[in-house]
Amino acid sequence: MIEAHKIRWLERLFLWEVRRVMRRRFFGVYVRGLPALQRAAALGQPLIVCANHTNWWDGFAAAMLIPLLPRHSHYLAQSEELLALYRPLRWLGAFGVDIHRSPLAGTRYALSLLRNARNAVWLFPQGKLVPQWVPIEVKPGALWMARQSGACVLPIAFRYEWMVESRPSIFIHCGGLLEAEIGDEALAQTLQKLYDALGETLNPVDLSPYASLYPPRMSMNKVWEWWTRSGPVNPRNE
């Protein structure tokens, strides 16, 4: 396996750059369930964050949430094959797990991180990129590590949607902390419910349950409306 070798100043620089890139690529990043994040941030316990995995951008979306969990030092489990290609990600807290042949070494390493109450380990328990229309199933391991380490489990769902803007938006749903004894099927059902609940607020669009992680910039259609004075300009499209 490939261990993380985090460099703190480089991680801070990366988080700053992620925010800049996300503002350029996405109209908005919206979070639902901030009280759950606040409760997790206040914990004096290690944390396992479990998220669905449908998109290349998931790691960057996770990075947008890290400043909201400032008491924890964050690590991300990643495919060993992919991390071997992008080894500098180790400096940001990524560590490699060989899911298909020998996941035990990666699991032991994650457990060693979770012995520190100030650490948070991010996992994508589906184990691979899965299209968002496929029902969520999880591989065993996350809850077992929680039971072994005493870590709390925070479920999070990511969803990417084009609304009435030229750029897509990211919608994030943070669920309540889970007991480690619930079982893998219950974890999968929880992630599915969080994901489905995001969809319920998008047709029709209702942004009232969400907090925006940055003020949205005007996208192409809004710039045109402003230039031509063809309609009221409301960057949030409310």
Backbone torsions as a table, in degrees:
resi	resn	phi	psi	omega
1	MET	NA	167.1	-179.4
2	ILE	-113.4	119.1	-178.5
3	GLU	-83.4	155.6	174.4
4	ALA	-78.6	146.5	173.5
5	HIS	-134.2	77.2	-170.6
6	LYS	-69.3	135.5	174.1
7	ILE	-114.7	112.8	-168.2
8	ARG	-61.2	-45.9	-176.3
9	TRP	-66.8	-32.9	179.0
10	LEU	-70.9	-36.3	176.1
11	GLU	-62.5	-43.1	178.6
12	ARG	-63.1	-40.7	178.1
13	LEU	-64.3	-41.1	179.3
14	PHE	-62.0	-44.1	-179.5
15	LEU	-63.5	-36.9	176.3
16	TRP	-64.7	-43.2	-179.2
17	GLU	-67.8	-37.7	177.8
18	VAL	-58.6	-46.0	-179.7
19	ARG	-60.1	-41.2	179.2
20	ARG	-64.7	-44.6	-179.4
21	VAL	-65.5	-42.5	-177.8
22	MET	-64.3	-37.7	177.7
23	ARG	-64.4	-31.8	-179.8
24	ARG	-77.5	-35.6	-173.0
25	ARG	-92.5	-26.7	-174.7
26	PHE	-124.0	140.3	178.4
27	PHE	-60.8	-44.2	-180.0
28	GLY	-156.8	158.8	171.0
29	VAL	-123.4	114.9	-172.5
30	TYR	-115.6	134.5	-176.1
31	VAL	-119.2	132.1	174.5
32	ARG	-115.6	138.0	179.2
33	GLY	93.3	33.4	179.7
34	LEU	-58.6	-34.4	177.1
35	PRO	-58.1	-34.5	177.1
36	ALA	-65.0	-40.7	177.1
37	LEU	-64.5	-40.0	-179.5
38	GLN	-65.1	-38.1	177.2
39	ARG	-66.4	-40.8	178.1
40	ALA	-65.1	-37.7	-179.4
41	ALA	-65.3	-29.6	-176.9
42	ALA	-84.2	-5.0	-176.6
43	LEU	-67.3	146.8	169.0
44	GLY	-101.8	31.2	-176.4
45	GLN	-127.3	157.4	173.5
46	PRO	-63.8	158.2	-173.1
47	LEU	-132.3	134.4	170.6
48	ILE	-111.6	119.5	178.3
49	VAL	-101.8	120.5	-179.3
50	CYS	-109.8	124.8	-178.3
51	ALA	-131.8	153.5	172.7
52	ASN	-72.3	163.9	-171.7
53	HIS	-137.9	95.3	-177.7
54	THR	-120.4	-4.2	-165.7
55	ASN	-149.9	146.9	175.4
56	TRP	-57.4	-28.2	-175.8
57	TRP	-81.1	-2.2	-173.0
58	ASP	-57.2	-40.8	179.4
59	GLY	-63.3	-36.1	178.1
60	PHE	-71.8	-37.5	175.7
61	ALA	-62.8	-40.2	176.3
62	ALA	-61.2	-41.5	-179.4
63	ALA	-61.9	-29.0	177.8
64	MET	-66.5	-23.4	-179.2
65	LEU	-89.8	-17.0	-175.6
66	ILE	-57.1	-41.4	178.2
67	PRO	-62.8	-17.5	178.5
68	LEU	-85.2	-6.0	176.8
69	LEU	-124.3	62.1	-168.7
70	PRO	-72.7	-15.8	-177.7
71	ARG	-81.8	-11.2	-178.1
72	HIS	-107.8	149.3	169.8
73	SER	-96.9	129.6	-165.0
74	HIS	-104.6	137.9	177.9
75	TYR	-131.2	148.5	-175.7
76	LEU	-128.0	123.8	174.7
77	ALA	-77.1	133.6	-176.2
78	GLN	-140.1	154.9	174.7
79	SER	-54.5	129.2	-179.5
80	GLU	-61.1	-37.0	179.9
81	GLU	-62.6	-42.2	179.7
82	LEU	-71.4	-41.3	-178.6
83	LEU	-65.8	-28.9	176.7
84	ALA	-62.9	-29.4	177.8
85	LEU	-80.6	-30.4	-176.5
86	TYR	-122.9	59.6	-174.4
87	ARG	-60.6	-29.0	177.2
88	PRO	-59.3	-18.6	177.2
89	LEU	-62.6	-20.1	175.5
90	ARG	-59.4	-33.2	-178.1
91	TRP	-69.3	-14.9	179.7
92	LEU	-100.1	-1.8	178.2
93	GLY	110.3	4.9	177.9
94	ALA	-79.9	141.2	173.3
95	PHE	-133.1	149.6	-172.7
96	GLY	-94.3	139.6	177.1
97	VAL	-127.5	128.4	176.5
98	ASP	-87.9	88.6	-172.8
99	ILE	-64.8	-36.9	-169.3
100	HIS	-85.2	-33.9	-174.4
101	ARG	-106.9	-47.4	-174.5
102	SER	-148.9	77.7	-178.6
103	PRO	-76.3	-9.0	-173.2
104	LEU	-62.2	-41.5	-179.0
105	ALA	-61.9	-42.9	178.5
106	GLY	-65.8	-37.4	178.6
107	THR	-64.6	-43.4	178.7
108	ARG	-63.3	-38.4	179.4
109	TYR	-66.3	-42.7	177.4
110	ALA	-60.5	-40.7	177.9
111	LEU	-62.8	-37.8	178.1
112	SER	-63.9	-35.8	176.2
113	LEU	-66.6	-38.3	-175.7
114	LEU	-76.0	-5.9	173.3
115	ARG	-69.7	-19.4	176.5
116	ASN	-93.3	119.5	-175.8
117	ALA	-63.8	-15.5	-178.5
118	ARG	-93.9	6.0	-179.0
119	ASN	-100.0	146.4	172.4
120	ALA	-125.2	132.3	178.1
121	VAL	-112.8	122.9	178.7
122	TRP	-93.5	130.4	-179.4
123	LEU	-128.2	145.8	168.2
124	PHE	-110.0	89.3	-168.9
125	PRO	-68.8	-7.0	171.5
126	GLN	-69.5	-22.3	174.0
127	GLY	83.8	-6.8	179.9
128	LYS	-167.4	169.6	174.3
129	LEU	-69.4	129.4	-178.4
130	VAL	-130.2	130.4	177.9
131	PRO	-52.9	144.6	-171.3
132	GLN	-68.2	-17.2	178.9
133	TRP	-85.8	-6.1	179.0
134	VAL	-84.8	129.7	178.4
135	PRO	-54.4	140.4	-174.9
136	ILE	-74.6	127.7	170.0
137	GLU	-127.0	145.4	-177.2
138	VAL	-119.5	149.0	174.4
139	LYS	-84.2	148.8	178.7
140	PRO	-67.1	152.8	176.8
141	GLY	140.9	-46.6	-175.3
142	ALA	-62.8	-49.3	-177.5
143	LEU	-72.1	-32.3	176.0
144	TRP	-62.3	-43.1	178.0
145	MET	-64.3	-36.9	177.8
146	ALA	-63.4	-40.9	179.4
147	ARG	-67.4	-37.5	-178.0
148	GLN	-72.8	-31.7	-172.2
149	SER	-103.2	-15.6	-173.8
150	GLY	77.7	15.5	179.9
151	ALA	-74.9	151.2	171.6
152	CYS	-87.6	152.8	-176.1
153	VAL	-113.7	122.9	179.4
154	LEU	-112.0	112.9	178.0
155	PRO	-86.9	140.0	-178.9
156	ILE	-139.8	139.5	176.2
157	ALA	-118.1	136.2	175.1
158	PHE	-109.0	141.1	175.6
159	ARG	-142.6	137.6	-177.7
160	TYR	-116.9	126.4	-176.3
161	GLU	-142.3	140.7	163.8
162	TRP	-89.9	126.8	178.9
163	MET	-103.0	-113.4	176.7
164	VAL	-113.4	36.1	179.2
165	GLU	-123.3	161.7	179.2
166	SER	-76.1	-14.7	178.0
167	ARG	-118.6	151.3	178.6
168	PRO	-75.8	166.1	173.0
169	SER	-121.1	156.5	175.3
170	ILE	-108.2	130.6	176.6
171	PHE	-114.9	130.3	-175.3
172	ILE	-123.7	132.4	179.3
173	HIS	-121.7	116.0	178.6
174	CYS	-98.0	123.2	-179.3
175	GLY	-93.0	175.3	177.7
176	GLY	-72.0	157.2	179.7
177	LEU	-61.7	140.7	-175.3
178	LEU	-107.7	150.3	171.5
179	GLU	-78.5	141.7	-178.1
180	ALA	-67.2	-17.6	-175.8
181	GLU	-85.1	0.8	-171.3
182	ILE	-69.2	-28.2	-178.9
183	GLY	99.1	154.1	-175.5
184	ASP	-64.6	-37.6	-179.7
185	GLU	-64.4	-39.5	178.7
186	ALA	-67.0	-35.2	175.4
187	LEU	-63.2	-44.9	178.2
188	ALA	-60.5	-42.5	179.6
189	GLN	-64.8	-38.1	178.2
190	THR	-63.5	-46.5	178.5
191	LEU	-62.1	-38.9	179.4
192	GLN	-65.2	-41.7	179.5
193	LYS	-64.6	-41.4	177.8
194	LEU	-62.6	-43.0	180.0
195	TYR	-64.7	-45.7	-179.3
196	ASP	-64.2	-36.4	179.7
197	ALA	-64.1	-31.2	174.5
198	LEU	-61.4	-43.7	-179.3
199	GLY	-62.7	-32.2	-178.3
200	GLU	-66.4	-23.5	179.6
201	THR	-92.8	0.3	-175.0
202	LEU	-106.6	-3.6	179.5
203	ASN	-143.5	91.7	-2.2
204	PRO	-74.1	166.6	-176.4
205	VAL	-68.9	126.2	175.3
206	ASP	-135.2	103.4	-177.5
207	LEU	-91.8	3.8	-176.8
208	SER	-62.0	-32.2	178.5
209	PRO	-76.8	-2.7	-169.4
210	TYR	-109.0	151.2	167.1
211	ALA	-108.2	135.3	179.3
212	SER	-87.2	131.8	-178.9
213	LEU	-79.4	-12.0	171.8
214	TYR	-159.3	152.7	178.1
215	PRO	-63.2	125.7	-178.2
216	PRO	-67.1	137.9	172.8
217	ARG	-82.4	156.4	176.3
218	MET	-69.6	131.0	177.2
219	SER	-91.5	-176.4	-169.6
220	MET	-55.3	-44.7	-177.8
221	ASN	-67.3	-35.2	179.0
222	LYS	-71.9	-35.8	175.9
223	VAL	-62.2	-42.0	178.9
224	TRP	-63.4	-43.3	179.6
225	GLU	-63.0	-38.3	178.4
226	TRP	-67.7	-41.7	-176.1
227	TRP	-67.6	-40.1	-176.3
228	THR	-91.8	-7.8	-175.6
229	ARG	54.4	37.5	-174.5
230	SER	-88.1	-4.0	180.0
231	GLY	-177.2	168.6	178.4
232	PRO	-66.6	136.3	-178.4
233	VAL	-98.5	111.9	176.9
234	ASN	-127.5	105.3	-174.0
235	PRO	-57.9	-26.6	-178.9
236	ARG	-88.0	-5.1	-179.9
237	ASN	56.3	39.1	178.4
238	GLU	-87.8	NA	NA
